[in-house]
Structures are given as structure tokens and as C-alpha cells.
Amino acid sequence: MDKIPEGVRNYLMEAYELAGKWSLPNQRGNYENSQAVPMKTVAVIGGGTMGRGIAMAFCLAGFKTILKELNQETIQICKKELEITYAREKVFKRLNDEKIEKLRTTLTITDDFDTLSDCDLIVEAVFEEMKLKKTLFAKLDNICKSTCIFGTNTSSLDLDDMSSVLRDPTKVVGIHFFNPANIIRMVEVVYGSKTSSKAVATAVEACRAIKKLPVLVGNCPAFVFNRLLTMYTLQSQKLLFQYGYLPHQVDKIVTNFGFLMGPLTVSDMNGLDVVEKLKTENGWPITEFERVMWAQKRYGRKTHKGFYKYDLKTHKKENDMEMEQLIRDLSSKAQPNIQILNDQDVINFLLYPMVNEGFLCIEEGIIDRENLIDIMFILGFGWPVPTGGPMMFGRQQGIEKVANTLVHWNSLEPEDRIFMVSDTLRSINEKNLSAKL
Ligand SMILES: NC(=O)c1ccc[n+]([C@@H]2O[C@H](COP(=O)([O-])OP(=O)(O)OC[C@H]3O[C@@H](n4cnc5c(N)ncnc54)[C@H](O)[C@@H]3O)[C@@H](O)[C@H]2O)c1
């Protein structure tokens, strides 16, 4: 913690405390007057990338934990993947033999719905498809006891729509973990228009029990974290297919800035199939580049190729000549209007849209304060701590500079949603202009 400026440390500590003092709008309940459901048994539905990590966290924290998969075949895949994770976590000294034994012997992995009847909390982590999640919740409604809280790990989908299939929609709450869920200490707790304070209190309590920091956010497509992350991801892809940067070049600039990993490495780790489902489900525009990548099943680590390729045996990341040729083909035809001359321009191109999106989230009432956004990125994304998170980075840069740049980019690319400037930044820009007159 020594290298962290005191101002940044205080700012983040304030955010940490603020996150605990959650409150639903319209006096629907808050941290002081809401009781969590007592929790002994937790079920996670879907043993994929996220579900496995979530189940591990609950199991290690002492909950009776059930991981529900589709069928015997997917159970075997899930078990195999868990063993790979245990081995990796042991190498990194985050798991020892005792904990691995506990996971092997007490984490129940099943395809039997009836085992879920006594759960206090369900966290669904099946594919990002509204129809599938609704069908699942409707089925669980007939199986689970009436007090069971239904959490969803959805990255983007409408909680109100999802909860509409339940007899009691107040029990649905978003519990949005970050990847890898067994490690990352941040969780977005999402409330819909009907979510009860009891459901929020239960989600918050569950997160604390597994040593994660919950931050309460409102319901909108992609919530807060993924809204900002989407800006960063889309900008990183533009650097490839519009400007001709190669994945390792962008990643290097970003790690030099202080991030643990570059955006293309992160995209490959999270899985581009998740983005495909997210964009398809929400009807968001798809770029030509994404279309080609998805057609080639370039989903990242899980298909051994994405922005990079991955050795089938060692899983080691390597530069991919085919990918680099695709980038050259697409970028040679592109005519971007925004000028990028050096590494700092690359960083600004990636991060300024995140600052803007943060202000949009605050203006829409999805989250209360800038430092809550920042702590999410510090704990949830490996954001370099000395710059305090995206919003503080914007302030450190000079918020007038960020505002002026975004307004300028918006004038160059008026159709691009990423550069639709928030009222906050637009008014800062207007004040600047009138001060100069
Ligand atoms: N991957 C990420 O980085 C990430 C981060 C946060 C949230 N999420 C969200 O978490 C959810 C899961 O994502 P993922 O990346 O783990 O997906 P995944 O494809 O890795 O895993 C999904 C799993 O769900 C299982 N499944 C599907 N239908 C099922 C059913 N009816 N019953 C039981 N199991 C079923 C599948 O067999 C599969 O193992 C999605 O909603 C996604 O948006 C993903």
C-alpha cells in the first residue's frame, strides 16, 4: 500500500465504507432496516466458467453447496475443469491440499433438480439467454422453498423481465460476480423495480460471507461495471481493425500504463462467446470484426483461439498470424477520423469513454457516486491503484480535458454511441468555451 498516494487511499476507503451503507430508492429499505434470509445451503446453477468459481467460493466459506449442471456429460466436463482450477490455484498458493480435499468431498455436483428444494439462496450462472433463465426460474419456483432468494449472475439482462415468471418477483436479485469468481473480491448487487430489501440484504450478506465487497447498482442493460467495460473492450478492438495495432501491441501499452493484463488478453480470458450472447440478447450492434471472429469460433481461451492462440496442451498464449492477417486486411480499408499518434493517445482512446459512461450511469441514477465505480474497477479489474479507478483517472487527467476531447471525438464520429457525451461532461465543456469567450 506504500506507493498509493494518501488521497487515493482515503478516497477508496471512503468508497469501501459507502458500499456497506446501501439503500434502495423510494424508501424501499436499506442496510439498517433490512434482514437477510438465514443461509445454510446455497445452490449454483450452471457449472461453467462462472458457476464453478462461485460454487468454490461458497463451499470454501462453509456453506452446504450444490452445483447443478445439465446432464452427466456436462457434469464430467465441469469436474474436469474444476480439477484444472484446483491444480492451478495450488501452484499460485491460493489453495492447499486441505481446501482441495474439502472441495472434492463436500461440493455436490448434480443434474438432479430435486436436490435444490431446501436451498436458501440460488445463484444461476447458465448461458446469457433470457428465455433459458426464465424457464429455469419458473421451474425453480415450483421446487424451492418459498423463502429461497433467487440470485442471477447475468451480465446484462433485465431483472424485471427475468423475475416476471415468478409467483413472487421480489425475491430476484442480481449477484454479478467477476471472472475468476473464486478470486475477484468484487460483486455488483443489482436491484430491479420489484427486488425486495430482504433479497438485497441476503445478496449482500452472502457476498460478505465469501469475503467479497458488494456494491449496489440499478437495473439497466449491462449494469455499471459491464457498461464501462464494454466501452474499453470496443475501443480496444477499434485499435485493431481501424488503426492496425496488433493485440500484443495494445496489451503492452496497457500493461506499461499499470494494468495487470491488456484488454485483448482479458477478452480472451472472459470468453468472446459471452459477448456474442450478450450483444445478441440485447440487440446491440455487431462489428464486422466480431462477425468474423464469431464465425471462426474465436471465443478466446476456451476454444484455444481468440485475439491470441493458445497451445492445446500447455494453454500458453501465443501471437496468432491468422489473427494478425485479419487485422491487416480490415484496417487497410478503414478510415478512422480520430487521430492516434502515440501510446498516451491509445490510453486516452481506451479510458476516456469509460469516464463518460461512468457519468452517464450516475446521471441515470444507476449508481450513486464516482468512487463506487472506481472501487469496482480497483477490486474487480486490476485497475492500477495509484490512478484510483476510471473516474479518478478522469479527474487526475483534468476533467475539462476529458470533456473537451470527448466533445471533439463526438463531432468527428457523431454516429458512434461510445462518444455520446454525458450531460456532466458536456456542461463542463460548455463552461470552458464560455470562459474562453
Ligand atoms: N464469463 C464471464 O466473464 C462472466 C462474468 C460475469 C457474469 N457472467 C455471466 O454468467 C453466466 C454464465 O456465464 P459463463 O461464462 O459461466 O458461461 P459458460 O458457458 O462457461 O457456462 C454456462 C454453464 O451453464 C450450464 N447450463 C446451461 N443450461 C443449464 C441448465 N438449464 N441447468 C444447469 N446448467 C445449465 C452449461 O452446461 C454450462 O456449463 C452468464 O449469464 C454470463 O453472462 C459471465
Ligand as a Chemical Component Dictionary entry (heavy atoms), coordinates in Angstrom:
data_LIG
# 
_chem_comp.id                   LIG 
_chem_comp.type                 NON-POLYMER 
_chem_comp.pdbx_formal_charge   0 
_chem_comp.three_letter_code    LIG 
# 
loop_
_chem_comp_atom.comp_id 
_chem_comp_atom.atom_id 
_chem_comp_atom.alt_atom_id 
_chem_comp_atom.type_symbol 
_chem_comp_atom.charge 
_chem_comp_atom.model_Cartn_x 
_chem_comp_atom.model_Cartn_y 
_chem_comp_atom.model_Cartn_z 
_chem_comp_atom.pdbx_ordinal 
LIG N1  N1  N 0  -17.626 -15.308 -18.336 1  
LIG C1  C1  C 0  -17.609 -14.157 -17.685 2  
LIG O1  O1  O 0  -16.577 -13.445 -17.662 3  
LIG C2  C2  C 0  -18.819 -13.699 -16.933 4  
LIG C3  C3  C 0  -18.660 -12.711 -15.941 5  
LIG C4  C4  C 0  -19.787 -12.329 -15.189 6  
LIG C5  C5  C 0  -21.015 -12.875 -15.466 7  
LIG N2  N2  N 1  -21.150 -13.823 -16.453 8  
LIG C6  C6  C 0  -22.477 -14.392 -16.665 9  
LIG O2  O2  O 0  -22.529 -15.660 -16.006 10 
LIG C7  C7  C 0  -23.400 -16.547 -16.729 11 
LIG C8  C8  C 0  -22.620 -17.786 -17.111 12 
LIG O3  O3  O 0  -21.519 -17.403 -17.897 13 
LIG P1  P1  P 0  -20.290 -18.412 -18.101 14 
LIG O4  O4  O 0  -19.215 -17.617 -18.753 15 
LIG O5  O5  O -1 -20.003 -19.143 -16.849 16 
LIG O6  O6  O 0  -20.926 -19.420 -19.167 17 
LIG P2  P2  P 0  -20.420 -20.867 -19.573 18 
LIG O7  O7  O 0  -20.841 -21.079 -20.962 19 
LIG O8  O8  O 0  -18.969 -21.036 -19.238 20 
LIG O9  O9  O 0  -21.248 -21.836 -18.588 21 
LIG C9  C9  C 0  -22.628 -21.986 -18.596 22 
LIG C10 C10 C 0  -22.925 -23.339 -17.990 23 
LIG O10 O10 O 0  -24.336 -23.444 -17.751 24 
LIG C11 C11 C 0  -24.696 -24.791 -17.983 25 
LIG N3  N3  N 0  -26.141 -24.835 -18.202 26 
LIG C12 C12 C 0  -26.846 -24.342 -19.252 27 
LIG N4  N4  N 0  -28.166 -24.543 -19.063 28 
LIG C13 C13 C 0  -28.302 -25.152 -17.856 29 
LIG C14 C14 C 0  -29.412 -25.618 -17.093 30 
LIG N5  N5  N 0  -30.646 -25.488 -17.540 31 
LIG N6  N6  N 0  -29.166 -26.191 -15.890 32 
LIG C15 C15 C 0  -27.915 -26.316 -15.436 33 
LIG N7  N7  N 0  -26.821 -25.902 -16.114 34 
LIG C16 C16 C 0  -27.019 -25.333 -17.310 35 
LIG C17 C17 C 0  -23.870 -25.206 -19.194 36 
LIG O11 O11 O 0  -23.743 -26.604 -19.302 37 
LIG C18 C18 C 0  -22.540 -24.517 -18.888 38 
LIG O12 O12 O 0  -21.663 -25.365 -18.170 39 
LIG C19 C19 C 0  -23.936 -15.744 -17.903 40 
LIG O13 O13 O 0  -25.151 -15.166 -17.563 41 
LIG C20 C20 C 0  -22.855 -14.672 -18.096 42 
LIG O14 O14 O 0  -23.351 -13.527 -18.729 43 
LIG C21 C21 C 0  -20.078 -14.247 -17.178 44 
# 
loop_
_chem_comp_bond.comp_id 
_chem_comp_bond.atom_id_1 
_chem_comp_bond.atom_id_2 
_chem_comp_bond.value_order 
_chem_comp_bond.pdbx_ordinal 
LIG N1  C1  SING 1  
LIG C1  O1  DOUB 2  
LIG C1  C2  SING 3  
LIG C2  C3  SING 4  
LIG C2  C21 DOUB 5  
LIG C3  C4  DOUB 6  
LIG C4  C5  SING 7  
LIG C5  N2  DOUB 8  
LIG N2  C6  SING 9  
LIG N2  C21 SING 10 
LIG C6  O2  SING 11 
LIG C6  C20 SING 12 
LIG O2  C7  SING 13 
LIG C7  C8  SING 14 
LIG C7  C19 SING 15 
LIG C8  O3  SING 16 
LIG O3  P1  SING 17 
LIG P1  O4  DOUB 18 
LIG P1  O5  SING 19 
LIG P1  O6  SING 20 
LIG O6  P2  SING 21 
LIG P2  O7  DOUB 22 
LIG P2  O8  SING 23 
LIG P2  O9  SING 24 
LIG O9  C9  SING 25 
LIG C9  C10 SING 26 
LIG C10 O10 SING 27 
LIG C10 C18 SING 28 
LIG O10 C11 SING 29 
LIG C11 N3  SING 30 
LIG C11 C17 SING 31 
LIG N3  C12 SING 32 
LIG N3  C16 SING 33 
LIG C12 N4  DOUB 34 
LIG N4  C13 SING 35 
LIG C13 C14 SING 36 
LIG C13 C16 DOUB 37 
LIG C14 N5  SING 38 
LIG C14 N6  DOUB 39 
LIG N6  C15 SING 40 
LIG C15 N7  DOUB 41 
LIG N7  C16 SING 42 
LIG C17 O11 SING 43 
LIG C17 C18 SING 44 
LIG C18 O12 SING 45 
LIG C19 O13 SING 46 
LIG C19 C20 SING 47 
LIG C20 O14 SING 48 
# 
